[in-house]
Amino acid sequence: MNTDFGGDMEHPKEGIASVGADGGAAERLRTVRGVGVAASVLVLLVVAYDVLHTVSDWRVYLVVEDILAGNATVADVQSVDDFAGYFDGLQGLAVLVPAGVVFLIWLWRARLNAEALGGPGSQRRARGWVVGSWMTPVANLWIPYRVVADVWEASAPRRTAPGPLLTVWWVAWVVGGMVNRAYTYQVMKDAASEDDLRRVVYLGTVGVALDVLAGVLIVHTVHRISVWQTQRLAGAGR
């Protein structure tokens, strides 16, 4: 495996593999539909967890307001505390880590297929960036988008360039990550006032809204690329 993270692979994009003409490309293609479905389900589980986590934050905030107003009962406090107990962070990791791993497995396989479909020059970055770009500071602000965009273009019929939805996905992902880091920072500060708690809830809500948008769009992207590659694979086998 080429894990050279350094520099662009600046080759012309003309060298498209002839899928099905000599059978060579067909041998290199691997179906990604099953792992794509698994990745999509796990991403949607992460989104659902994030939404429920935000619901929990709002319940805590509202019961604190009721306590300050003298309207909360012991049962109200206990109910909110029990619900919040499901969202202590460990449960989030239990769905986030598998989702990330399975998505990267899908992306790696889709990238290999994209090389066979579009030729090595169709991919602007070395293979190692498929995984490494997500974990490399600064580079993770734009290189993962370029990796996915190249896979999209090599997989799409007539080499269609990615539309604005892929850009919206990436902007939502990056901005959402920044908002979520600000949210975590506020939580770690341990809210000392109603204003602090309100700030935490608002940040969490904005972050989750962006996460939902990014999650839905990446599921759409995984589906489209998987369908295109499956169709090309079927055509290559004829």
Secondary structure, DSSP 4 states (H G I P E B T S, - for coil): -----SSB----S-----TTTSSHHHHH----HHHHHHHHHHHHHHHHHHHHHHHHHHHHHHHHHHHHHT---HHHHHHHHHHHTT-SSHHHHHHHHHHHHHHHHHHHHHHHHHHHHH-GGG-SB-TTHHHHHHHSTTGGGTHHHHHHHHHHHHHSGGGPPP-HHHHHHHHHHHHHHHHHHHHHHHHHT---SHHHHHHHHHHHHHHHHHHHHHHHHHHHHHHHHHHHHHHHHHHHT-
